[in-house]
Amino acid sequence: MSDLPSVEMTVSGPCLVARVRGVMDYVSQLELRGRLTQAIDRAERAVVLDLADVSFCDSAGLNVLLGARREAQQAAVVLVLACVPHKLHRVLEMTGADQFLRVFATVADAEAALSS
């Protein structure tokens, strides 16, 4: 069984939706960083990271999310999170990362906010 995350990308209106599955940790950070860079490079205006299927995220995974946000800003792309699992949402709140990463309850909510 591989611990490497998978990222499935689809275009939905002005957004590229990247569905992340698996573990976001020290072991998977390089693979995940590369996949998120690909998503940002492919996006025209916005990337929605659908995190519903993330089974675990440690500080390295959190660092990848924050780095992706910085990279997206430099590329003039908006990056937001959607469907964040409860445990990961708590990590975002406890670290203050939720002040930098916009979080939406659903992908549809994120798309609606980014389409206006």
C-alpha positions as CSV (number, residue, x, y, z in Angstrom):
1,M,0.0,0.0,0.0
2,S,1.4,3.4,-1.0
3,D,1.2,6.4,1.3
4,L,1.7,8.8,-1.5
5,P,-1.2,11.1,-2.1
6,S,-3.1,11.2,-5.3
7,V,-4.5,14.4,-6.8
8,E,-7.2,14.2,-9.4
9,M,-7.8,17.4,-11.3
10,T,-11.0,18.6,-13.1
11,V,-12.0,21.9,-14.5
12,S,-15.3,23.3,-13.3
13,G,-16.2,26.8,-14.7
14,P,-13.4,29.2,-13.7
15,C,-12.0,26.8,-11.2
16,L,-9.6,23.9,-11.3
17,V,-10.8,21.4,-8.7
18,A,-8.0,19.2,-7.3
19,R,-9.2,16.3,-5.2
20,V,-6.5,15.2,-2.8
21,R,-6.6,11.7,-1.5
22,G,-4.4,10.0,1.1
23,V,-1.8,11.1,3.6
24,M,-0.3,14.5,3.7
25,D,2.9,14.1,5.7
26,Y,6.7,14.3,5.7
27,V,7.0,11.2,3.5
28,S,4.5,12.5,0.9
29,Q,5.3,16.2,0.9
30,L,7.5,16.2,-2.2
31,E,5.0,14.3,-4.3
32,L,2.1,16.5,-3.0
33,R,4.0,19.7,-3.6
34,G,4.7,18.7,-7.2
35,R,1.1,17.8,-7.8
36,L,-0.2,21.1,-6.3
37,T,2.3,23.0,-8.4
38,Q,0.9,21.2,-11.5
39,A,-2.7,22.3,-10.4
40,I,-1.6,25.9,-10.0
41,D,0.2,25.9,-13.3
42,R,-3.0,24.5,-15.1
43,A,-5.4,26.9,-13.4
44,E,-6.6,30.0,-15.1
45,R,-8.0,31.9,-12.1
46,A,-8.6,29.6,-9.1
47,V,-7.8,26.2,-7.6
48,V,-10.2,24.5,-5.1
49,L,-8.4,21.8,-3.1
50,D,-11.0,19.2,-2.2
51,L,-9.6,17.6,0.9
52,A,-12.5,15.3,1.8
53,D,-10.4,12.2,1.2
54,V,-7.3,13.3,3.2
55,S,-6.8,10.6,5.8
56,F,-4.0,12.3,7.7
57,C,-2.1,15.7,7.7
58,D,0.9,16.6,9.9
59,S,2.9,19.8,10.0
60,A,4.7,18.9,6.8
61,G,1.4,18.6,5.0
62,L,0.2,21.9,6.5
63,N,3.5,23.5,5.3
64,V,2.7,22.2,1.7
65,L,-0.7,23.8,1.8
66,L,0.7,27.1,3.0
67,G,3.5,26.9,0.4
68,A,0.9,26.2,-2.3
69,R,-1.0,29.3,-1.3
70,R,2.1,31.4,-1.6
71,E,2.9,29.9,-5.0
72,A,-0.7,30.5,-6.2
73,Q,-0.5,34.1,-5.1
74,Q,2.7,34.6,-7.1
75,A,0.9,33.1,-10.1
76,A,-2.1,35.4,-9.6
77,V,-4.3,32.3,-8.9
78,V,-6.7,32.1,-5.9
79,L,-6.2,28.9,-3.9
80,V,-8.9,27.8,-1.4
81,L,-9.7,24.6,0.5
82,A,-13.0,22.7,0.6
83,C,-14.5,19.7,2.3
84,V,-11.8,19.8,5.0
85,P,-12.0,16.9,7.4
86,H,-12.7,17.8,11.0
87,K,-9.3,16.9,12.4
88,L,-7.5,18.9,9.7
89,H,-9.9,21.8,10.3
90,R,-8.9,21.8,13.9
91,V,-5.2,21.8,13.0
92,L,-5.8,24.8,10.7
93,E,-7.6,26.6,13.6
94,M,-5.0,25.8,16.3
95,T,-2.1,26.9,14.1
96,G,-3.8,30.0,12.8
97,A,-3.5,28.7,9.2
98,D,-7.2,29.3,8.7
99,Q,-6.4,33.0,8.7
100,F,-4.4,32.5,5.5
101,L,-6.2,29.6,3.9
102,R,-9.9,30.2,2.9
103,V,-12.0,27.2,3.8
104,F,-15.4,26.3,2.3
105,A,-17.8,23.6,3.5
106,T,-18.2,22.2,0.0
107,V,-16.6,22.4,-3.5
108,A,-19.9,24.0,-4.7
109,D,-19.7,26.7,-2.1
110,A,-16.1,27.5,-3.1
111,E,-16.9,27.6,-6.8
112,A,-19.9,29.9,-6.2
113,A,-17.7,32.3,-4.2
114,L,-15.0,32.3,-6.8
115,S,-17.3,32.7,-9.7
116,S,-18.8,36.0,-8.5
